[in-house]
Amino acid sequence: MNKPVCQIAAALVHHPVYDRIGEVVATSVTSVDIHDIARACRTYGLNRYYLVTPILAQREMVDRVAGHWSEGAGGKAGHPRGPALELVRTVHDLQSAIEDFQLTFGIRPQVAVTSANPMRDATSFADLRKTIESGKIPGLLIVFGTGWGLADSIIEKSDIRLEPISGPTEYRHLSVRAAAAITLDRLMGVSIY
């Protein structure tokens, strides 16, 4: 029997997010977020990685970087980063990522948001993993925020709110790259236990 297939993508949102004093801002795209999260997405079998920013110059920079490794000199050299960066798409807002997902895969994704802080009605990683494996949802878009987290306007429109990643200490300030890798491993990793 074939395992049910769920089309899965990730989105890294740079606006609207909060700064440390609670103002809604647009954060800067960083090169390491492009590369490292794309590599995690490819490792765990995601179909797309959206970088969401309203700033045209940043979208153009991301497209140049991804193009270099997937189609340009880096891609022609056969660098293993190429297949990961083929997943990258830039969009100006999260709604555009949802629309691209729907156009590409023929289904509207369930939108799952993440946060370092507890959210009401949060779904555990184990429960979402079971839902993915059961085939109950055909498409999923996992949304990560930059800065000090996703704006409430995104969280309120989401279909799923994931529990925060917790360690044995009170400290909860992972890099978004680390949070993305942990999230993807919990949802789609091969268990060794």
C-alpha positions as CSV (number, residue, x, y, z in Angstrom):
1,M,0.0,0.0,0.0
2,N,1.4,3.5,-0.9
3,K,1.9,6.0,1.8
4,P,-0.5,9.1,1.4
5,V,1.2,12.0,-0.2
6,C,1.0,15.5,1.3
7,Q,2.5,18.4,-0.7
8,I,4.5,20.4,1.8
9,A,6.2,23.8,1.6
10,A,7.8,26.2,4.0
11,A,7.6,30.0,4.1
12,L,10.0,32.4,5.8
13,V,8.2,35.6,6.5
14,H,10.0,38.9,6.7
15,H,6.9,41.0,6.9
16,P,4.6,41.4,8.8
17,V,6.7,40.5,11.8
18,Y,7.5,42.2,15.1
19,D,10.6,43.9,16.3
20,R,11.7,43.6,19.9
21,I,9.5,46.5,21.1
22,G,6.4,45.0,19.4
23,E,6.2,47.2,16.3
24,V,5.3,45.6,12.9
25,V,8.4,45.7,10.6
26,A,10.0,44.2,7.6
27,T,13.3,42.4,8.4
28,S,16.2,41.8,6.2
29,V,16.7,38.6,4.2
30,T,20.0,36.9,5.2
31,S,22.1,34.7,3.0
32,V,22.4,31.9,5.6
33,D,18.6,31.7,5.9
34,I,18.3,31.2,2.1
35,H,20.9,28.5,2.0
36,D,20.3,26.6,5.3
37,I,16.5,26.5,5.3
38,A,16.5,25.5,1.6
39,R,18.9,22.6,2.4
40,A,16.7,21.5,5.3
41,C,13.6,21.7,3.0
42,R,15.3,19.5,0.4
43,T,16.5,17.0,3.1
44,Y,13.0,16.5,4.4
45,G,11.3,16.3,1.0
46,L,9.5,19.7,0.9
47,N,8.2,20.8,-2.5
48,R,8.9,24.6,-2.1
49,Y,10.6,27.2,0.1
50,Y,9.1,30.6,-0.1
51,L,10.9,33.7,1.0
52,V,8.3,36.4,1.8
53,T,9.4,40.1,1.7
54,P,7.7,43.2,0.3
55,I,11.1,44.6,-0.5
56,L,11.8,44.2,-4.2
57,A,15.6,44.5,-3.9
58,Q,15.7,41.7,-1.4
59,R,13.6,39.4,-3.6
60,E,15.9,40.2,-6.5
61,M,18.9,39.3,-4.3
62,V,17.4,36.0,-3.3
63,D,16.6,35.2,-6.9
64,R,20.2,35.9,-7.9
65,V,21.6,33.7,-5.1
66,A,19.2,30.8,-5.8
67,G,19.7,31.2,-9.6
68,H,23.5,31.0,-9.2
69,W,23.3,27.7,-7.3
70,S,20.5,26.1,-9.3
71,E,21.0,27.3,-12.9
72,G,24.2,29.4,-12.9
73,A,27.8,28.6,-12.4
74,G,27.2,26.9,-9.1
75,G,24.5,24.7,-10.6
76,K,26.7,23.9,-13.7
77,A,29.5,22.8,-11.4
78,G,27.2,20.3,-9.8
79,H,27.4,21.7,-6.3
80,P,25.0,19.8,-3.9
81,R,23.5,23.2,-2.9
82,G,21.9,23.5,-6.3
83,P,19.0,21.0,-5.8
84,A,18.1,22.7,-2.5
85,L,18.1,26.2,-4.0
86,E,15.8,25.0,-6.8
87,L,13.0,25.0,-4.2
88,V,13.3,28.7,-3.5
89,R,10.6,31.1,-4.7
90,T,10.3,34.7,-3.7
91,V,6.9,36.4,-3.1
92,H,5.9,39.8,-1.7
93,D,3.4,38.5,0.8
94,L,2.2,35.3,2.4
95,Q,-1.1,35.3,0.3
96,S,1.1,35.1,-2.8
97,A,2.8,32.0,-1.5
98,I,-0.5,30.4,-0.8
99,E,-1.7,31.3,-4.3
100,D,1.5,29.9,-5.9
101,F,1.2,26.7,-3.9
102,Q,-2.4,26.3,-5.1
103,L,-1.5,27.1,-8.7
104,T,1.5,24.7,-8.6
105,F,-0.1,21.7,-6.8
106,G,-3.8,22.2,-7.5
107,I,-4.7,22.4,-3.8
108,R,-5.0,25.1,-1.2
109,P,-2.6,24.3,1.6
110,Q,-3.4,24.3,5.3
111,V,-1.3,27.0,6.8
112,A,0.6,26.0,9.9
113,V,2.3,28.9,11.8
114,T,5.2,28.6,14.3
115,S,6.2,30.6,17.3
116,A,8.7,30.6,20.1
117,N,5.9,31.5,22.4
118,P,2.8,29.3,23.3
119,M,-0.2,30.0,21.2
120,R,-3.9,29.2,22.0
121,D,-5.2,26.0,20.5
122,A,-1.7,24.8,19.6
123,T,-1.3,21.5,17.8
124,S,1.6,19.2,18.9
125,F,4.2,18.1,16.5
126,A,3.2,14.5,17.1
127,D,-0.5,15.3,16.2
128,L,0.4,17.2,13.0
129,R,2.8,14.4,12.0
130,K,0.0,11.9,12.4
131,T,-2.3,14.1,10.3
132,I,0.3,14.4,7.5
133,E,1.0,10.6,7.5
134,S,-2.7,9.8,7.5
135,G,-3.3,11.8,4.3
136,K,-6.0,13.9,5.9
137,I,-4.5,17.1,4.5
138,P,-3.3,17.1,0.9
139,G,-1.2,20.3,1.3
140,L,0.6,22.1,4.1
141,L,2.5,25.4,4.2
142,I,4.7,25.7,7.3
143,V,5.2,29.3,8.2
144,F,8.2,30.6,10.1
145,G,8.7,34.2,11.2
146,T,11.8,36.4,11.4
147,G,12.5,39.2,13.9
148,W,10.6,38.7,17.1
149,G,7.9,36.5,15.5
150,L,5.0,36.6,13.1
151,A,2.4,39.4,13.4
152,D,-0.9,38.5,14.9
153,S,-2.5,39.2,11.5
154,I,-0.8,36.1,10.1
155,I,-1.4,33.9,13.2
156,E,-5.1,34.7,13.3
157,K,-5.6,33.6,9.6
158,S,-3.7,30.3,10.1
159,D,-5.4,26.9,10.0
160,I,-2.9,25.3,12.4
161,R,-0.8,26.8,15.3
162,L,2.2,24.6,16.2
163,E,3.4,24.2,19.7
164,P,6.7,26.0,20.5
165,I,10.0,24.1,20.4
166,S,11.0,23.6,24.0
167,G,14.2,22.4,25.6
168,P,14.9,21.6,29.3
169,T,15.6,25.3,30.1
170,E,13.5,28.5,30.0
171,Y,15.5,29.9,27.2
172,R,13.6,30.1,23.9
173,H,15.5,32.1,21.3
174,L,16.6,29.8,18.6
175,S,17.7,31.0,15.2
176,V,15.0,30.6,12.6
177,R,17.3,28.2,10.8
178,A,17.6,25.9,13.8
179,A,13.8,26.2,14.5
180,A,13.0,25.2,10.9
181,A,15.4,22.2,11.0
182,I,13.9,21.0,14.3
183,T,10.3,21.5,13.1
184,L,10.9,19.6,9.8
185,D,12.7,16.8,11.6
186,R,9.8,16.4,14.1
187,L,7.2,16.4,11.4
188,M,9.0,14.4,8.7
189,G,12.2,12.9,10.1
190,V,13.0,9.2,10.2
191,S,12.7,8.1,13.7
192,I,15.7,6.2,15.1
193,Y,14.1,5.4,18.5
